[in-house]
Amino acid sequence: MNVSMQVPPFFRPITPGLSAEEARAEALARIGQHPVDLEAGYVDQLVVDYRRTSESLASAGVFYAATCLGKINNEPSAGTLIIGLQPLSYADSDAAAVGIHEIMLGKHGRRALVSTRDLPCGKAVIVIEQSPSLRIPAELTENGEDIPIDVAQLQAFIPVPQQAVPGAQEMLVLTFSTPSTDHWVEYSEVVVDVLRSLRFMPDEESAQQPASPTEPVGV
């Protein structure tokens, strides 16, 4: 199966499943080929951490991950986008979406907004929540105590329609999260555009498609 989508250029991908050499090349490309202001030990540790992240993404079934870092309204802002596939047994994708909706309601209760939306690629169960899921460790704070950081998150669960990919038994999971909660409105518009651009195609069909601004991603 192939998945095509359009992701804004200010998201910088992190490739899942990189080798040691590939991880080093990609990490150095992010910080510059000649990081003269950084100590060699710091650069080496950064490369190690980057590869661990890449390995973790691959083991979790992630086929696309990216981060964005910049300014919105002259304020620093950051976000992370992760998209993966999980196996899911179902006879009908619409019925599967109904079941996922009920599961998410039971799991999150009133802590999150759970809804089902019709997208061009199929039905999506959307879960939006904000929680202090990140913490600055005590050893890095002035008062020696952990500091919670609010994180806003949107997750979309989309059973792949068998009309698009015959025999499909997979669910796409898209997760966007940001600690920059004041910029949620701006980010949510971007994520909605990504969701609307998603398309599922069998391997043979995608091979016959003309080139587009966003090439299909084989998964």
C-alpha positions as CSV (number, residue, x, y, z in Angstrom):
1,M,0.0,0.0,0.0
2,N,1.0,3.6,-0.6
3,V,0.1,6.8,1.2
4,S,0.3,10.2,-0.4
5,M,0.0,13.5,1.5
6,Q,1.0,17.1,1.4
7,V,3.1,18.4,4.3
8,P,4.1,22.1,4.6
9,P,7.9,22.7,3.9
10,F,8.5,24.1,7.3
11,F,8.2,20.6,8.7
12,R,11.6,18.9,8.7
13,P,11.4,15.1,8.4
14,I,13.1,12.6,10.7
15,T,13.6,9.4,8.7
16,P,12.6,6.2,10.5
17,G,15.0,3.3,10.5
18,L,18.3,5.1,9.7
19,S,21.7,3.3,9.8
20,A,24.5,4.8,11.9
21,E,25.9,6.5,8.8
22,E,22.6,7.7,7.6
23,A,21.7,9.1,11.0
24,R,25.0,11.0,11.2
25,A,24.5,12.5,7.8
26,E,21.0,13.6,8.5
27,A,21.8,15.0,11.9
28,L,24.8,17.0,10.6
29,A,22.6,18.3,7.8
30,R,20.3,19.8,10.4
31,I,23.0,21.5,12.4
32,G,25.3,22.3,9.4
33,Q,28.2,20.4,8.0
34,H,30.7,22.4,10.0
35,P,29.3,22.9,13.6
36,V,32.3,25.0,14.7
37,D,30.4,26.4,17.7
38,L,29.6,22.9,19.1
39,E,31.9,20.5,20.9
40,A,32.8,17.3,19.2
41,G,31.4,15.3,22.1
42,Y,28.1,17.1,21.9
43,V,27.8,16.5,18.2
44,D,28.5,12.8,18.7
45,Q,25.9,12.5,21.4
46,L,23.4,14.3,19.2
47,V,24.0,11.8,16.4
48,V,23.5,8.9,18.8
49,D,20.2,10.4,20.1
50,Y,19.1,11.1,16.6
51,R,19.6,7.5,15.6
52,R,17.8,6.2,18.7
53,T,14.9,8.4,17.8
54,S,14.9,7.0,14.2
55,E,15.0,3.4,15.5
56,S,12.2,4.0,17.9
57,L,10.0,5.5,15.1
58,A,10.6,2.5,12.9
59,S,9.9,0.0,15.7
60,A,6.6,1.8,16.4
61,G,5.4,1.4,12.8
62,V,6.0,5.1,11.9
63,F,6.6,5.8,8.3
64,Y,6.7,9.6,8.5
65,A,7.9,11.9,11.3
66,A,8.8,15.6,11.2
67,T,9.3,18.5,13.5
68,C,8.8,22.3,13.0
69,L,10.6,25.0,14.9
70,G,10.2,28.7,14.3
71,K,8.1,31.7,15.3
72,I,4.3,32.5,15.2
73,N,3.3,36.0,16.0
74,N,7.0,36.7,16.9
75,E,6.9,34.0,19.6
76,P,9.0,30.8,19.6
77,S,6.9,27.8,18.6
78,A,7.4,24.1,18.0
79,G,5.5,21.0,17.0
80,T,5.9,17.3,16.1
81,L,4.0,15.3,13.4
82,I,4.1,11.5,13.4
83,I,2.2,9.2,11.0
84,G,2.2,5.4,11.2
85,L,0.2,2.3,10.4
86,Q,-1.2,-0.3,12.8
87,P,-2.8,-3.6,11.9
88,L,-6.5,-3.7,12.5
89,S,-9.0,-6.4,11.7
90,Y,-12.3,-5.2,10.2
91,A,-14.9,-6.0,7.5
92,D,-16.0,-2.4,6.9
93,S,-13.9,0.7,7.5
94,D,-17.0,2.8,8.5
95,A,-18.1,0.3,11.1
96,A,-14.5,0.2,12.4
97,A,-14.5,3.9,12.8
98,V,-17.7,3.7,14.9
99,G,-16.0,1.2,17.1
100,I,-12.8,3.3,17.5
101,H,-15.0,6.3,18.4
102,E,-16.6,4.4,21.2
103,I,-13.2,3.1,22.4
104,M,-11.8,6.6,22.5
105,L,-14.8,8.0,24.4
106,G,-14.3,5.3,27.0
107,K,-10.6,5.9,27.2
108,H,-10.5,9.7,27.4
109,G,-13.9,10.6,28.8
110,R,-14.3,14.3,29.4
111,R,-10.6,14.9,29.2
112,A,-10.6,15.1,25.4
113,L,-12.9,16.1,22.5
114,V,-13.7,13.0,20.5
115,S,-15.4,13.3,17.1
116,T,-15.8,11.5,13.7
117,R,-15.2,13.3,10.5
118,D,-15.6,12.4,6.8
119,L,-12.3,13.0,5.0
120,P,-11.6,12.5,1.3
121,C,-9.6,9.4,2.2
122,G,-12.3,7.9,4.6
123,K,-13.8,8.3,8.0
124,A,-11.4,9.6,10.7
125,V,-11.9,9.5,14.5
126,I,-10.3,12.7,15.9
127,V,-9.2,13.1,19.5
128,I,-8.1,16.5,20.7
129,E,-6.7,17.0,24.2
130,Q,-4.4,19.2,26.3
131,S,-2.5,17.7,29.3
132,P,0.7,18.3,31.3
133,S,2.3,15.2,29.7
134,L,5.8,16.7,29.4
135,R,8.0,17.5,32.4
136,I,11.3,19.3,32.9
137,P,13.3,17.1,35.1
138,A,14.1,18.4,38.6
139,E,17.9,18.3,38.0
140,L,17.4,21.0,35.3
141,T,15.2,23.4,37.3
142,E,16.2,26.1,39.8
143,N,13.9,24.9,42.6
144,G,14.9,21.2,42.2
145,E,11.3,20.1,41.3
146,D,9.8,18.7,38.2
147,I,7.9,21.3,36.1
148,P,5.0,20.0,34.1
149,I,4.5,21.5,30.6
150,D,1.1,21.6,28.9
151,V,1.0,19.8,25.6
152,A,-1.8,20.1,23.1
153,Q,-2.4,17.1,20.9
154,L,-4.5,16.0,18.0
155,Q,-4.8,12.4,16.9
156,A,-6.6,11.0,13.9
157,F,-7.4,7.3,13.6
158,I,-8.3,6.3,10.0
159,P,-9.2,2.7,9.0
160,V,-8.0,2.3,5.4
161,P,-11.1,1.9,3.2
162,Q,-11.1,-1.4,1.3
163,Q,-12.6,0.5,-1.6
164,A,-9.3,2.3,-1.9
165,V,-7.0,-0.6,-1.1
166,P,-8.7,-4.0,-1.5
167,G,-8.0,-6.3,1.4
168,A,-6.8,-3.5,3.6
169,Q,-6.5,-4.4,7.3
170,E,-4.7,-1.4,8.6
171,M,-5.4,1.8,10.4
172,L,-3.4,5.0,9.9
173,V,-2.7,7.0,13.0
174,L,-1.7,10.6,12.7
175,T,-0.4,12.5,15.8
176,F,0.4,16.1,16.1
177,S,1.6,17.6,19.4
178,T,2.9,20.9,20.5
179,P,3.9,22.6,23.8
180,S,3.1,25.9,22.1
181,T,-0.5,25.8,23.2
182,D,-1.1,29.5,22.5
183,H,-0.5,28.7,18.8
184,W,-3.0,25.8,18.6
185,V,-5.4,27.6,16.2
186,E,-2.6,28.1,13.7
187,Y,-1.4,24.6,14.0
188,S,-4.8,23.0,13.8
189,E,-5.4,24.6,10.4
190,V,-2.2,23.1,9.2
191,V,-3.0,19.6,10.5
192,V,-6.5,19.7,9.0
193,D,-4.9,20.5,5.6
194,V,-2.6,17.5,6.0
195,L,-5.5,15.2,6.8
196,R,-7.5,16.4,3.8
197,S,-4.6,15.7,1.5
198,L,-4.2,12.0,2.6
199,R,-4.8,9.4,0.0
200,F,-4.5,5.6,0.1
201,M,-3.5,3.6,-3.0
202,P,-2.6,0.0,-3.9
203,D,1.0,-0.4,-5.0
204,E,0.2,-1.1,-8.6
205,E,-2.2,1.9,-8.9
206,S,0.3,4.4,-7.3
207,A,2.9,3.3,-9.8
208,Q,0.6,4.5,-12.6
209,Q,-0.1,7.9,-11.1
210,P,1.5,11.0,-12.7
211,A,4.1,12.8,-10.7
212,S,2.6,15.3,-8.1
213,P,3.9,17.9,-5.7
214,T,3.9,15.2,-3.0
215,E,5.1,11.8,-4.1
216,P,3.4,8.7,-2.7
217,V,5.1,7.2,0.3
218,G,5.5,3.4,0.1
219,V,4.6,1.6,3.3
